[in-house]
Amino acid sequence: MKKNILIIGGIVLLVLLLASAALIGGRLLRGQGMPVVSSGDSGLHLSVNGGQVASIDIQPAKELPQTPAEVRGLFDHRDNNSIFVGTGQITMTVDKDPSGNIQTSSNASGPVMEVVVTNETTVYYDTTLEQYNGQPPAGEKIPQVLEPGSLDDIGESSTVTIWGKKTGDRIIAEVLVYTSPAFSVK
C-alpha cells in the first residue's frame, strides 16, 4: 500500500510538472507573463507573475510497474545506449525577449544518473496532456496515456521516469517513460 502511494505520488508529480509547463507555453503565446516551474521533494511549484496554478490528478497507466521508480528527472544527454538524467529539484524557465522570441532553459539541482537502455527495456512516450488545448481540467482524474516510444525521441527538456535495477552508480532500465519538452518553441 505504501509503495503504491509513493509510485502514484511520483508519477503525479512528474505529470503535474509537464502539465504546468504546457500551460506555461500557452500563457507565453498569449503574452500572459514569464513563468518559472520547479519541482522537488515538496511537490510542484508553478509561478506565472507570482501566481500559482491548480494541480491536476493523473492516474498512472496500468502498463507501469507497481513499484517506486528508481529515478525521475530531466534528460541531460545521451551517449550511445545510455542516457544521463539530472535529478533533484527540476526548474524550467520560459522567457520572451523584446522581439517576441521565446527562450527556454531547464536544469536539475541533484546529481546526474546514468541509465543504460537495453534491448529488454520497454520505452513509453507519455502523451497524457497532449489531448488538452491549454489548461487540463482541475479536479478531474485524468488517466495517463502511454504510446510506444523511442530512445531517439528523448531530447532537451524531456523528463524521464525509469524503473530498473541499480548496479553501482548506474541503473539498468527495465521500463522508461519520457515526455516531450513540456513547451516547444516554434
N, C-alpha and C positions, 0 to 999 in steps of 0.2 A: 504494500500500500504506500509506504513512504517513498519507495523507488519510483512508483508511478507518478506521485505528486512531483518529485524532482524532475522527472522526464518531461511531464506536461508543462511544468513551470519554465523549464529551459527552452522548450520549443515555442511556447507562447511568447517568451521574451524575445527570441530571435525573430519571430514573425511580427511582433509589435514593432521592432526596430525597422523592419522592412516596410511595414505599412506606413509608419510615420515618415520614412524617407520618401515614399511615393507621394504622400501628402505634401511634403516639402516641395517636390518638383512642381506639383500643381499650383501651389501658392506662389512660387517664384515666377512661373509663367504668367500668373495673373498679377504679378507685381505686389504681392502682399507681405514682403519682408524677407529678411535674411535669417534662415533657420540654423539651429545647431541641434544635432541629435546625438545623444550619448546613451550608452547602456553600461551597466555594471552589476555588481552584486546586489545593489539596492533596486534594480529594475531599470526600466526605460525612461528616459527623460527627453522630451522634445520641447524646444523653445523656439517660438517664432515671435520676434519682437517682445520677448519676455513672457509670452503666454504659454499655457500648457494645452496639449491635445489629449482628448479622452482615449482610454485604452480600448482594445478590441480583444475578443475571446476567440482564439484559434484552437480548434480541436485537432490534435495530432492525427495524421493519416494512419490507417491500420497496418500499412506496409512497414512502418518503422519499428525498430526493436523496442521492447517494453522495459529496457534498462536505461540508466542515465547515459548520455553521450559522453565520450571520452574528452572531446574538445569542441568548443564553439568559438568562432571568431571571424576575423577579417582576412580574406585572401591577401597574402603578401607577395609571393612569387612562386614560380614553378621551375623545377629542374628535372627534366625527363618525367619519370613516373612519381615524383614526389612533389607535393605542394606544401608550402610553408604558410602557416596560419598564425596571425597575430592574435593574442588572447588578452584577457583583462577587460578594461573599460574601452568600449569602441565609441569613437566620436566621428561623426560625418558632418561636414560643413558645406553649405552651398552659398556662393556669393555671386552677385550680379554686379559687374563693373558699370561705370557710367555709360558705356556704349551699348549695354544690354547683353554682353557676353556672359555666359554662366560658367563659373569656375567651381569645381568640386574638389574636396580633399577628404581623406579619411585616414584614421590611424587607430592603433590599439596600444594600450598602456602596458600590457603584460609581455611575457616572453613569446618568442616565435617558436612554434612547434612544427616539427617535420611530420608529415602524414604521407605514408607510402601507399599508393594506389596500385593494386594488383589486378590480374585478370579475374580474380574472385570477387572483387569489390563491386557492389551494386551502387550505381550512381543515379541519383534522382535530381531533377530540376523542380524547385518549388514554384508553382505558378498561382498560388492561392490568391494573391492580391491583384493579379492581372485582370481579373473579372470586374474590378471596380474602376470607375472613371472618377477619380477624386478620392474622397474620404470613405472608407468602408463604414458600414452601418455600426453605430455604437450600440452596445447592449445585446447584440445578437451573437450566437455561437456560429462561427464560420468554420466549415470543415476544411482542413488542409488538403490541397490538391497537388499531387506529385505526377511528374511525367518522367520517362526515361531521360537521363542526361548524359553529357559527355564532358570529360575532363578538359577538353579543348575549349569549352564554352565558359569556363570559370576565368574571370578576369578581375581587373582593378575594381575595387569597391564591392565585390561579391562577398557575401557572407556564407560561411560553411558550418555544417554540423557533422561530426564524424563519430560513428560507433566503431569500435575495433579493439585490438589488443595492443596494450602499451608494451613496448620492448625497449628497455633502456630509455633513451631520450627521444624516441620516435614512436609513432602509432602506425600499426598496420591496419588500414581501413577495411572494414567489412561492409559498412553502409556509409555513404557520403551524400548529404543533401546540400545543394547550393541554391542561391538565389542570384539573379542578375543584379547588377548595381541597382540600388533602390531608386536611383534617379538617373536620368540619362540626359546628355547634352546633345541636342540635335541642331 
